[in-house]
Amino acid sequence: MVVRQMPKRSEIFELVSFKKPTVHRKTRRLQDAQTIEDLRRIAKRRTPRAAFDYTDGAAEAEVSIARARQAFRDIEFRPGILRGTDRVDTSCQIFGGPSALPFGIAPTGFTRLMQTEGEVAGAAAAAAAGIPFSLSTLGTTSIEDVRAAGPAGRHWFQLYVMRDREISYDLTRRAAAAGFDTLLFTVDTPVAGARLRDKRNGFSIPPQITARTVLNAAPRPWWWWDFLTTPPLEFGSLTSTGGTVGDLVDAAMDPTISFEDLKVVRELFPGKLVVKGVQTLADARTLVDLGVDGLVLSNHGGRQLDRAPVPFRLLPEVVRELGADTEVAIDTGITSGADIVAAIALGASFTLVGRAYLYGLMAGGREGVDRAIEILAEQIVRTMKLLGVAALAELTPDHVIPLA
């Protein structure tokens, strides 16, 4: 029989615990977000459809981005036990400098379109977290202002070779003068990919106010208030080059880009030269033979050639053949700290996150970016502890088994 008794008042009070309420609405919603997908849902609620879809979408049928995310899901972790991992070291060296975590913020264009703080929020958050921040040629904050936003941080510059080569060469010199230590020479955009969500939304840069945008903006007045009461949306590093925003987008894509352009930029930039957008082992080998300082395996987040190779799947082959000769980073499809740990285990030197950062930005500006970095960092630490490793160098392919 169960013996029952009347509870004592003191025992009841011991069980009652009231959480101190968070008054600030933005802080509360960001604290409630436990995953990058949670931040994505908040971002979708708070951002007009055209701007959100520009961030969230990919090329054509969006097969590449779906495959990239599925590739991370299609692995099985193999943990070690009884390893004693009370503390883990998540720091690493990448492209000649330190990073407190094995990921940095990828270059993204039109960033102030998503949320008005844009690259300033990203650079400041990255500097505070001790990770690199990458600025796009098509960024909406200038090279110099990004540097000022995170003066103690590491800054990388992503370069498009534009039709007017002198524009690209000038950007290269400015990045070097501002102390950017790494240049991401991007090779996967000879022409723009077909981003069908943007076409269906009637998306334009800068956004145009139409009947459709007014209806979509009605429940999101804060976004339009920010957009209309802050400086006009423009390419921060290209304001002196002339032409409209649309003209500059067209000029940024040049199908005649070649190895000769790589040679010229190498001579102009004194820091590390890393090629971003590598998608085959043969091209990776050619670039290593040419003496580049590193590679980023990337299909541009699935936004260029649909059905392009998945970087995470290409990674083991490239590392096996070339990992002793160069540093290999990857992006595309990363939505959690576990994805980052899996990539490091399979040989990646580093990873870059784009959408994950932008979801945080749209969800809450600088605080949202801080929260996105915090979520990924917590997931990395937890995954490493559960795998029984105390440092990134202890991760090996034995910890990850591809299931497909």
C-alpha positions as CSV (number, residue, x, y, z in Angstrom):
1,M,0.0,0.0,0.0
2,V,1.0,3.6,-0.7
3,V,1.4,5.5,2.5
4,R,0.0,9.0,2.2
5,Q,0.4,12.1,4.3
6,M,-0.6,15.8,4.0
7,P,2.3,17.8,2.5
8,K,3.9,20.5,4.7
9,R,3.8,24.1,3.6
10,S,7.6,24.3,3.7
11,E,7.9,21.3,1.3
12,I,5.5,22.9,-1.2
13,F,7.4,26.1,-1.2
14,E,10.7,24.2,-1.9
15,L,9.1,22.9,-5.1
16,V,7.8,26.2,-6.3
17,S,10.3,28.3,-8.4
18,F,9.4,31.4,-10.3
19,K,11.6,32.4,-13.2
20,K,12.4,36.1,-13.2
21,P,10.5,37.6,-16.0
22,T,12.3,39.2,-19.0
23,V,10.6,42.5,-19.7
24,H,12.4,43.3,-23.0
25,R,10.4,41.5,-25.8
26,K,13.4,41.1,-28.1
27,T,15.6,39.7,-25.4
28,R,12.9,37.3,-24.4
29,R,12.2,35.9,-27.9
30,L,16.0,35.5,-28.5
31,Q,16.4,33.7,-25.2
32,D,13.6,31.4,-26.1
33,A,15.4,30.4,-29.4
34,Q,17.3,27.2,-28.8
35,T,18.3,26.4,-32.4
36,I,19.1,28.1,-35.6
37,E,15.7,26.9,-36.9
38,D,14.1,28.7,-34.0
39,L,15.8,31.9,-35.1
40,R,14.7,31.3,-38.7
41,R,11.1,31.1,-37.6
42,I,11.4,34.4,-35.7
43,A,13.1,35.9,-38.8
44,K,10.3,34.8,-41.1
45,R,7.7,36.4,-38.8
46,R,9.5,39.7,-38.6
47,T,10.8,40.2,-42.2
48,P,8.9,41.0,-45.4
49,R,8.6,38.0,-47.6
50,A,10.8,39.2,-50.5
51,A,13.7,40.0,-48.1
52,F,13.3,36.8,-46.2
53,D,13.1,34.7,-49.3
54,Y,16.2,36.4,-50.8
55,T,18.1,35.1,-47.7
56,D,16.3,31.7,-47.3
57,G,16.1,30.7,-51.0
58,A,18.4,29.1,-53.5
59,A,18.7,28.5,-57.2
60,E,16.0,27.0,-59.4
61,A,14.5,23.9,-57.7
62,E,16.7,24.4,-54.6
63,V,18.1,20.9,-54.9
64,S,21.6,21.8,-54.0
65,I,20.8,23.4,-50.7
66,A,18.4,20.5,-49.8
67,R,21.1,18.0,-50.6
68,A,23.7,19.9,-48.6
69,R,21.5,19.9,-45.5
70,Q,20.6,16.3,-46.0
71,A,24.3,15.3,-46.2
72,F,24.8,16.6,-42.7
73,R,21.8,14.7,-41.5
74,D,23.0,11.5,-43.2
75,I,25.9,10.9,-40.8
76,E,26.2,8.9,-37.6
77,F,28.4,10.0,-34.8
78,R,30.6,7.4,-33.0
79,P,31.4,8.7,-29.5
80,G,34.2,7.5,-27.3
81,I,33.5,6.9,-23.6
82,L,35.3,7.4,-20.3
83,R,37.6,10.0,-21.8
84,G,37.2,12.7,-19.1
85,T,36.2,15.8,-21.0
86,D,35.1,18.3,-18.4
87,R,36.4,21.2,-20.5
88,V,36.9,21.4,-24.3
89,D,39.0,23.7,-26.4
90,T,37.1,25.0,-29.4
91,S,39.9,27.3,-30.7
92,C,41.9,26.8,-33.9
93,Q,44.3,28.5,-36.2
94,I,43.0,29.3,-39.7
95,F,44.6,31.2,-42.6
96,G,47.4,32.5,-40.5
97,G,45.4,33.6,-37.4
98,P,43.4,32.5,-34.5
99,S,39.7,31.8,-34.1
100,A,38.0,31.0,-30.8
101,L,35.5,28.7,-32.6
102,P,35.8,26.5,-35.7
103,F,33.5,28.7,-37.7
104,G,33.3,32.3,-39.0
105,I,30.7,34.5,-40.6
106,A,30.5,34.0,-44.4
107,P,30.3,36.9,-46.8
108,T,26.7,37.9,-47.7
109,G,25.5,40.6,-50.0
110,F,22.7,43.2,-49.4
111,T,22.9,42.5,-45.7
112,R,21.2,45.7,-44.6
113,L,18.2,44.6,-46.6
114,M,17.6,41.8,-44.1
115,Q,17.9,44.1,-41.0
116,T,19.2,47.7,-40.9
117,E,22.2,47.0,-38.6
118,G,23.6,44.7,-41.3
119,E,27.3,44.1,-41.5
120,V,28.0,46.3,-38.5
121,A,26.1,43.9,-36.3
122,G,27.9,40.9,-37.8
123,A,31.4,42.4,-37.5
124,A,30.9,43.6,-33.9
125,A,29.4,40.2,-32.9
126,A,32.2,38.3,-34.6
127,A,34.8,40.4,-32.9
128,A,33.2,39.9,-29.5
129,A,33.1,36.1,-30.1
130,G,36.7,36.0,-31.4
131,I,35.8,34.6,-34.8
132,P,36.5,36.0,-38.3
133,F,33.9,38.2,-40.2
134,S,33.8,38.2,-44.0
135,L,32.6,41.2,-45.9
136,S,31.2,40.8,-49.4
137,T,32.0,42.9,-52.4
138,L,28.3,43.5,-52.5
139,G,28.1,44.3,-48.8
140,T,26.0,47.3,-47.7
141,T,28.7,48.6,-45.3
142,S,32.1,49.9,-46.5
143,I,35.4,48.2,-45.9
144,E,36.5,50.9,-43.5
145,D,33.2,51.0,-41.5
146,V,33.3,47.2,-41.0
147,R,36.8,47.5,-39.7
148,A,35.7,50.3,-37.3
149,A,32.8,48.1,-36.1
150,G,35.1,45.4,-34.8
151,P,38.6,46.9,-34.6
152,A,39.9,44.0,-32.5
153,G,38.5,41.3,-34.7
154,R,39.7,39.4,-37.8
155,H,38.3,40.6,-41.1
156,W,38.2,38.8,-44.4
157,F,37.2,40.3,-47.7
158,Q,35.3,38.4,-50.4
159,L,36.2,39.6,-53.9
160,Y,34.2,39.4,-57.0
161,V,36.3,40.1,-60.1
162,M,34.1,42.7,-61.8
163,R,33.9,43.5,-65.5
164,D,35.8,46.7,-64.8
165,R,38.9,45.1,-63.3
166,E,40.1,48.3,-61.7
167,I,37.1,48.4,-59.4
168,S,38.1,44.9,-58.0
169,Y,41.8,45.9,-57.8
170,D,40.9,49.1,-55.9
171,L,38.8,47.0,-53.4
172,T,41.7,44.7,-53.0
173,R,44.0,47.5,-52.1
174,R,41.5,49.1,-49.7
175,A,41.0,45.8,-47.9
176,A,44.7,45.4,-47.4
177,A,45.0,49.0,-46.2
178,A,42.2,48.5,-43.7
179,G,44.0,45.5,-42.2
180,F,41.9,42.7,-43.6
181,D,44.1,39.6,-43.3
182,T,42.5,37.2,-45.8
183,L,41.0,37.7,-49.2
184,L,38.3,35.2,-50.5
185,F,38.7,35.2,-54.2
186,T,35.3,33.9,-55.4
187,V,35.1,31.8,-58.6
188,D,31.6,30.3,-58.7
189,T,29.7,33.3,-60.0
190,P,30.5,33.8,-63.7
191,V,26.8,34.6,-64.1
192,A,24.0,35.0,-61.5
193,G,22.0,31.8,-60.6
194,A,18.3,31.7,-61.3
195,R,16.8,32.4,-57.9
196,L,13.1,31.8,-58.6
197,R,11.7,32.9,-55.3
198,D,13.1,36.4,-56.0
199,K,11.5,36.4,-59.5
200,R,8.1,35.2,-58.2
201,N,8.2,37.8,-55.4
202,G,9.0,40.6,-57.8
203,F,12.1,41.2,-55.8
204,S,14.3,44.1,-56.6
205,I,17.4,45.9,-55.2
206,P,16.6,48.3,-53.7
207,P,13.0,47.2,-52.7
208,Q,10.2,48.9,-54.5
209,I,7.0,49.8,-52.7
210,T,4.1,48.1,-54.6
211,A,0.6,47.0,-53.7
212,R,2.1,43.5,-52.9
213,T,4.9,44.9,-50.7
214,V,2.4,47.1,-48.8
215,L,0.2,44.2,-48.0
216,N,3.1,42.0,-46.9
217,A,4.6,44.8,-44.8
218,A,1.3,45.7,-43.0
219,P,2.0,43.2,-40.1
220,R,5.8,44.2,-40.1
221,P,5.8,48.0,-39.7
222,W,9.1,48.0,-37.7
223,W,11.0,46.6,-40.7
224,W,9.7,49.4,-43.0
225,W,10.3,52.0,-40.4
226,D,13.9,50.9,-40.1
227,F,14.3,50.7,-43.8
228,L,12.8,54.2,-44.5
229,T,14.5,56.0,-41.7
230,T,18.1,54.8,-42.1
231,P,20.6,55.6,-44.9
232,P,19.6,54.4,-48.4
233,L,20.5,50.8,-49.3
234,E,23.6,50.8,-51.4
235,F,26.9,48.9,-51.8
236,G,29.0,50.4,-49.1
237,S,32.4,49.8,-50.8
238,L,31.2,50.7,-54.3
239,T,29.5,54.1,-53.7
240,S,32.3,55.9,-55.6
241,T,32.3,53.7,-58.7
242,G,29.1,55.1,-60.3
243,G,26.1,53.3,-61.7
244,T,22.9,52.2,-60.1
245,V,22.6,49.2,-57.7
246,G,21.3,47.1,-60.5
247,D,24.2,48.2,-62.8
248,L,26.7,47.1,-60.1
249,V,25.0,43.7,-59.7
250,D,25.3,43.1,-63.4
251,A,28.9,44.3,-63.4
252,A,29.9,42.0,-60.5
253,M,29.3,38.9,-62.6
254,D,31.9,38.2,-65.3
255,P,32.1,35.0,-67.3
256,T,35.6,35.9,-68.5
257,I,37.2,35.5,-65.0
258,S,40.4,33.5,-65.4
259,F,43.6,32.3,-63.7
260,E,45.3,35.4,-64.9
261,D,42.9,37.4,-62.6
262,L,44.0,35.3,-59.7
263,K,47.6,36.0,-60.5
264,V,47.0,39.8,-60.5
265,V,45.1,39.8,-57.3
266,R,47.8,37.6,-55.7
267,E,50.3,40.4,-56.5
268,L,48.1,43.1,-55.1
269,F,47.1,41.5,-51.7
270,P,49.8,40.9,-49.1
271,G,47.7,38.7,-46.8
272,K,46.3,35.2,-47.3
273,L,44.7,34.5,-50.7
274,V,42.0,31.8,-50.4
275,V,39.9,30.7,-53.3
276,K,36.2,30.3,-52.5
277,G,33.8,28.3,-54.7
278,V,35.9,25.2,-55.4
279,Q,33.7,22.3,-56.5
280,T,36.0,19.6,-57.9
281,L,39.1,17.8,-56.8
282,A,40.8,18.6,-60.1
283,D,40.3,22.4,-59.6
284,A,41.4,22.1,-56.0
285,R,44.7,20.4,-57.1
286,T,45.3,23.1,-59.7
287,L,44.9,25.9,-57.2
288,V,47.2,24.2,-54.7
289,D,49.8,23.8,-57.4
290,L,49.5,27.6,-58.1
291,G,50.3,28.3,-54.5
292,V,47.0,29.7,-53.0
293,D,46.9,29.8,-49.2
294,G,43.7,27.9,-48.8
295,L,40.4,26.7,-50.3
296,V,36.8,27.1,-49.5
297,L,34.7,24.2,-50.8
298,S,31.4,25.9,-51.7
299,N,28.5,25.9,-54.1
300,H,27.6,29.4,-53.0
301,G,24.9,28.2,-50.6
302,G,23.1,26.5,-53.4
303,R,22.4,29.9,-55.0
304,Q,24.3,29.4,-58.3
305,L,24.3,26.1,-60.1
306,D,21.6,23.9,-58.9
307,R,22.6,20.2,-58.4
308,A,26.2,21.4,-57.9
309,P,28.5,19.2,-55.8
310,V,27.8,19.2,-52.1
311,P,30.9,20.6,-50.3
312,F,30.5,18.3,-47.2
313,R,30.5,15.2,-49.5
314,L,33.5,16.5,-51.5
315,L,35.4,17.3,-48.4
316,P,36.9,13.9,-47.5
317,E,38.3,13.4,-51.0
318,V,39.9,16.8,-51.2
319,V,41.4,16.5,-47.7
320,R,42.7,13.0,-48.4
321,E,44.5,14.2,-51.6
322,L,45.5,17.8,-50.6
323,G,45.0,18.2,-46.9
324,A,48.7,18.0,-46.1
325,D,49.4,20.8,-48.5
326,T,46.7,23.4,-47.8
327,E,43.9,24.4,-45.4
328,V,40.4,23.4,-46.6
329,A,37.3,25.2,-45.3
330,I,33.7,24.5,-46.3
331,D,30.3,26.2,-46.2
332,T,26.7,25.5,-47.4
333,G,24.0,23.7,-45.5
334,I,25.4,24.2,-42.0
335,T,22.5,24.7,-39.5
336,S,24.0,23.5,-36.2
337,G,27.1,23.1,-34.2
338,A,26.9,19.3,-34.7
339,D,27.3,20.0,-38.5
340,I,30.4,22.0,-37.8
341,V,31.9,19.2,-35.6
342,A,31.1,16.7,-38.3
343,A,32.9,18.8,-40.9
344,I,36.0,19.2,-38.7
345,A,36.0,15.5,-38.0
346,L,36.1,14.7,-41.7
347,G,39.1,17.0,-42.2
348,A,37.8,20.5,-42.6
349,S,40.2,23.2,-41.2
350,F,37.3,25.6,-40.7
351,T,33.7,26.3,-41.6
352,L,31.7,29.4,-42.7
353,V,28.0,30.1,-41.8
354,G,25.9,32.5,-43.9
355,R,22.1,31.9,-43.5
356,A,22.5,30.9,-39.8
357,Y,24.0,34.4,-39.1
358,L,21.4,36.2,-41.2
359,Y,18.5,34.4,-39.4
360,G,19.9,35.8,-36.2
361,L,20.3,39.3,-37.7
362,M,16.7,39.3,-38.9
363,A,15.4,37.9,-35.6
364,G,17.1,40.6,-33.5
365,G,19.9,42.7,-35.0
366,R,23.2,42.6,-33.2
367,E,21.6,40.7,-30.3
368,G,20.3,38.1,-32.7
369,V,23.7,37.6,-34.3
370,D,25.2,37.2,-30.8
371,R,22.5,34.6,-30.1
372,A,23.2,32.7,-33.3
373,I,26.9,32.5,-32.5
374,E,26.0,31.4,-28.9
375,I,23.7,28.7,-30.1
376,L,26.3,27.2,-32.4
377,A,29.0,27.5,-29.8
378,E,26.9,25.7,-27.2
379,Q,26.1,22.9,-29.7
380,I,29.8,22.5,-30.6
381,V,30.9,22.2,-27.0
382,R,28.1,19.8,-26.1
383,T,28.7,17.6,-29.2
384,M,32.4,17.4,-28.5
385,K,31.8,16.4,-24.9
386,L,29.4,13.7,-25.9
387,L,31.9,12.4,-28.4
388,G,34.6,12.3,-25.7
389,V,37.0,14.8,-27.3
390,A,38.7,17.7,-25.5
391,A,40.0,19.6,-28.5
392,L,39.3,20.0,-32.2
393,A,42.5,18.2,-33.1
394,E,41.2,15.0,-31.4
395,L,38.3,14.8,-33.9
396,T,38.9,12.2,-36.6
397,P,36.9,10.5,-39.4
398,D,36.4,7.6,-37.0
399,H,33.9,9.9,-35.1
400,V,31.7,10.3,-38.2
401,I,30.1,7.5,-40.3
402,P,28.3,8.6,-43.5
403,L,25.0,6.7,-43.7
404,A,24.4,7.6,-47.4
